[in-house]
């Protein structure tokens, strides 16, 4: 489980936002047995929370798995031109260049 959605934040309103997705970190076997989950919260710190405060988030790694077939991004003309120039120099399509850039930065799990 890499990402979770907050479904309860009683007592932790400053650290957790209802409905927000958070990244998790590995827990020890003892922490797991105690029903705890290590989450990077709103303060950017990892903290142990009760697992009941979260639900797992399914991460789709291919568009066909999520039903998503397209993503539209509106860019200022100058940025769009720069992207096109970069893609041309790399002998790639603009969409391939953007997709690679996103993949490099998101660090999504491999399927």
MARRO-452675 format. One line per field, with one value per atom (N, C-alpha, C): x, y, z; residue in one letter; atom name. Coordinates in steps of 0.02 Angstrom, whole numbers, always signed. Example, Ala and Ser with C-alpha at 12.3 -4.5 7.8 and 13.67 -1.06 7.14 Angstrom:
<padrens>
X <- +660_+615_+660_+642_+684_+645 $
Y <- -284_-225_-165_-112_-53_+2 $
Z <- +390_+390_+390_+354_+357_+394 $
r <- A_A_A_S_S_S $
a <- N_CA_C_N_CA_C $
</padrens>
This chain:
<padrens>
X <- +42_+0_+45_+43_+84_+46_-20_-60_-125_-147_-210_-250_-316_-361_-385_-383_-406_-483_-509_-581_-604_-556_-571_-512_-527_-471_-483_-531_-547_-485_-470_-411_-349_-352_-294_-311_-359_-382_-326_-276_-221_-173_-170_-122_-153_-218_-251_-313_-322_-380_-425_-488_-535_-534_-529_-531_-464_-415_-349_-310_-270_-228_-159_-134_-69_-25_+39_+88_+105_+114_+133_+206_+233_+301_+296_+348_+346_+339_+304_+296_+330_+344_+373_+318_+336_+285_+244_+277_+242_+190_+210_+164_+104_+116_+61_+14_+42_+1_-43_-17_-55_-103_-110_-157_-135_-70_-44_-18_-19_+3_+47_+106_+151_+134_+112_+88_+126_+142_+171_+111_+104_+45_+52_+4_+3_+64_+97_+157_+220_+213_+270_+310_+284_+318_+284_+323_+292_+272_+211_+183_+141_+137_+96_+24_-22_-93_-129_-187_-229_-250_-242_-259_-332_-376_-447_-460_-411_-419_-411_-394_-377_-407_-413_-431_-378_-362_-311_-334_-287_-301_-268_-308_-282_-248_-185_-148_-148_-173_-174_-111_-77_-15_-23_-80_-94_-162_-169_-232_-290_-278_-332_-359_-319_-341_-390_-382_-423_-482_-483_-534_-515_-460_-437_-404_-427_-398_-362_-373_-339_-333_-284_-274_-261_-298_-289_-255_-201_-165_-164_-186_-185_-123_-81_-18_-17_+19_+29_+66_+54_+85_+162_+195_+268_+292_+259_+278_+265_+209_+192_+246_+268_+320_+387_+402_+464_+460_+403_+394_+402_+372_+377_+449_+486_+557_+598_+585_+620_+604_+541_+521_+554_+556_+588_+662_+695_+766_+780_+732_+740_+714_+688_+659_+602_+559_+501_+440_+381_+321_+316_+279_+271_+237_+187_+152_+199_+243_+291_+339_+362_+407_+374_+312_+275_+262_+242_+229_+292_+349_+412_+429_+418_+432_+389_+325_+280_+302_+316_+337_+400_+447_+510_+498_+448_+438_+387_+342_+290_+313_+360_+384_+328_+284_+228_+252_+217_+238_+232_+278_+276_+225_+196_+147_+181 $
Y <- -58_+0_+62_+100_+160_+224_+223_+283_+265_+311_+301_+365_+359_+417_+422_+482_+494_+490_+446_+439_+460_+476_+497_+539_+595_+635_+662_+633_+656_+657_+715_+723_+742_+740_+755_+804_+849_+894_+937_+954_+995_+953_+889_+846_+807_+793_+753_+788_+785_+817_+762_+764_+714_+713_+652_+643_+653_+679_+692_+626_+621_+561_+574_+524_+529_+471_+483_+430_+395_+329_+291_+269_+252_+225_+156_+116_+48_+51_+2_-5_-69_-72_-133_-185_-248_-299_-282_-256_-239_-183_-132_-77_-103_-148_-177_-217_-258_-298_-253_-194_-146_-103_-119_-82_-12_+0_+66_+72_+132_+146_+208_+207_+264_+307_+369_+414_+479_+506_+573_+622_+658_+700_+770_+814_+882_+924_+903_+940_+914_+863_+835_+786_+768_+722_+654_+601_+535_+522_+495_+486_+422_+387_+327_+346_+323_+334_+267_+267_+208_+194_+132_+111_+127_+128_+141_+212_+255_+324_+329_+274_+276_+217_+228_+173_+172_+112_+108_+143_+169_+200_+158_+136_+97_+144_+129_+169_+133_+165_+136_+157_+109_+125_+128_+104_+109_+140_+183_+218_+169_+112_+64_+35_+32_+4_+51_+115_+164_+188_+172_+197_+266_+294_+359_+350_+388_+381_+444_+499_+561_+608_+650_+702_+766_+818_+881_+931_+961_+1011_+1075_+1129_+1194_+1232_+1248_+1282_+1349_+1396_+1459_+1443_+1482_+1468_+1462_+1504_+1501_+1435_+1411_+1348_+1290_+1293_+1242_+1239_+1297_+1300_+1271_+1286_+1259_+1183_+1157_+1085_+1053_+1084_+1058_+1059_+1112_+1116_+1062_+1050_+998_+929_+918_+854_+843_+894_+890_+874_+907_+895_+824_+796_+729_+675_+696_+650_+610_+646_+615_+658_+629_+670_+709_+764_+804_+763_+723_+683_+632_+602_+554_+588_+647_+684_+701_+724_+741_+679_+625_+562_+537_+540_+520_+564_+629_+676_+660_+646_+629_+564_+513_+448_+454_+495_+504_+536_+578_+616_+586_+545_+517_+455_+418_+358_+310_+298_+252_+181_+137_+67_+34_-11_-48_-103_-121_-175_-240 $
Z <- +0_+0_+0_-54_-59_-44_-60_-51_-16_+27_+63_+62_+70_+73_+145_+172_+240_+242_+285_+293_+363_+406_+475_+500_+533_+559_+629_+665_+732_+776_+804_+845_+807_+741_+699_+643_+655_+602_+573_+612_+586_+543_+555_+520_+462_+466_+414_+389_+324_+292_+262_+279_+254_+177_+149_+77_+43_+77_+47_+42_-10_-21_+9_+45_+77_+57_+57_+44_+109_+105_+164_+160_+217_+222_+254_+246_+275_+352_+378_+450_+473_+537_+565_+576_+582_+597_+660_+710_+772_+760_+722_+706_+667_+619_+580_+625_+670_+716_+760_+776_+818_+777_+712_+670_+653_+650_+637_+565_+540_+472_+476_+444_+444_+382_+395_+343_+345_+286_+282_+283_+338_+348_+319_+335_+308_+328_+381_+403_+370_+327_+292_+333_+391_+436_+433_+441_+445_+517_+525_+591_+590_+645_+649_+666_+624_+634_+635_+665_+664_+592_+571_+502_+485_+535_+523_+498_+502_+478_+402_+370_+299_+261_+195_+151_+95_+70_+18_-46_-84_-148_-202_-250_-305_-355_-370_-418_-484_-535_-602_-638_-668_-702_-778_-803_-874_-883_-933_-944_-952_-984_-996_-931_-878_-814_-779_-787_-752_-793_-858_-902_-929_-906_-930_-998_-1046_-1113_-1134_-1100_-1120_-1060_-1064_-1014_-1053_-1038_-1072_-1025_-1049_-1010_-1052_-1022_-1056_-1035_-1083_-1070_-1107_-1079_-1116_-1181_-1234_-1300_-1296_-1256_-1253_-1223_-1170_-1139_-1188_-1222_-1271_-1326_-1349_-1400_-1375_-1312_-1283_-1278_-1257_-1254_-1323_-1373_-1441_-1465_-1449_-1469_-1434_-1370_-1332_-1362_-1379_-1407_-1475_-1515_-1581_-1574_-1527_-1516_-1491_-1454_-1426_-1474_-1532_-1581_-1551_-1515_-1483_-1495_-1484_-1487_-1421_-1423_-1363_-1308_-1326_-1275_-1244_-1284_-1257_-1208_-1227_-1183_-1117_-1119_-1058_-1016_-1048_-1013_-976_-1010_-979_-920_-927_-874_-812_-823_-768_-736_-776_-750_-707_-728_-690_-622_-617_-556_-508_-533_-489_-453_-481_-449_-432_-480_-469_-469_-433_-431_-499_-515_-578_-573_-630_-631_-648 $
r <- X_X_X_X_X_X_X_X_X_X_X_X_X_X_X_X_X_X_X_X_X_X_X_X_X_X_X_X_X_X_X_X_X_X_X_X_X_X_X_X_X_X_X_X_X_X_X_X_X_X_X_X_X_X_X_X_X_X_X_X_X_X_X_X_X_X_X_X_X_X_X_X_X_X_X_X_X_X_X_X_X_X_X_X_X_X_X_X_X_X_X_X_X_X_X_X_X_X_X_X_X_X_X_X_X_X_X_X_X_X_X_X_X_X_X_X_X_X_X_X_X_X_X_X_X_X_X_X_X_X_X_X_X_X_X_X_X_X_X_X_X_X_X_X_X_X_X_X_X_X_X_X_X_X_X_X_X_X_X_X_X_X_X_X_X_X_X_X_X_X_X_X_X_X_X_X_X_X_X_X_X_X_X_X_X_X_X_X_X_X_X_X_X_X_X_X_X_X_X_X_X_X_X_X_X_X_X_X_X_X_X_X_X_X_X_X_X_X_X_X_X_X_X_X_X_X_X_X_X_X_X_X_X_X_X_X_X_X_X_X_X_X_X_X_X_X_X_X_X_X_X_X_X_X_X_X_X_X_X_X_X_X_X_X_X_X_X_X_X_X_X_X_X_X_X_X_X_X_X_X_X_X_X_X_X_X_X_X_X_X_X_X_X_X_X_X_X_X_X_X_X_X_X_X_X_X_X_X_X_X_X_X_X_X_X_X_X_X_X_X_X_X_X_X_X_X_X_X_X_X_X_X_X $
a <- N_CA_C_N_CA_C_N_CA_C_N_CA_C_N_CA_C_N_CA_C_N_CA_C_N_CA_C_N_CA_C_N_CA_C_N_CA_C_N_CA_C_N_CA_C_N_CA_C_N_CA_C_N_CA_C_N_CA_C_N_CA_C_N_CA_C_N_CA_C_N_CA_C_N_CA_C_N_CA_C_N_CA_C_N_CA_C_N_CA_C_N_CA_C_N_CA_C_N_CA_C_N_CA_C_N_CA_C_N_CA_C_N_CA_C_N_CA_C_N_CA_C_N_CA_C_N_CA_C_N_CA_C_N_CA_C_N_CA_C_N_CA_C_N_CA_C_N_CA_C_N_CA_C_N_CA_C_N_CA_C_N_CA_C_N_CA_C_N_CA_C_N_CA_C_N_CA_C_N_CA_C_N_CA_C_N_CA_C_N_CA_C_N_CA_C_N_CA_C_N_CA_C_N_CA_C_N_CA_C_N_CA_C_N_CA_C_N_CA_C_N_CA_C_N_CA_C_N_CA_C_N_CA_C_N_CA_C_N_CA_C_N_CA_C_N_CA_C_N_CA_C_N_CA_C_N_CA_C_N_CA_C_N_CA_C_N_CA_C_N_CA_C_N_CA_C_N_CA_C_N_CA_C_N_CA_C_N_CA_C_N_CA_C_N_CA_C_N_CA_C_N_CA_C_N_CA_C_N_CA_C_N_CA_C_N_CA_C_N_CA_C_N_CA_C_N_CA_C_N_CA_C_N_CA_C_N_CA_C_N_CA_C_N_CA_C_N_CA_C_N_CA_C_N_CA_C_N_CA_C_N_CA_C_N_CA_C_N_CA_C_N_CA_C_N_CA_C_N_CA_C_N_CA_C_N_CA_C $
</padrens>
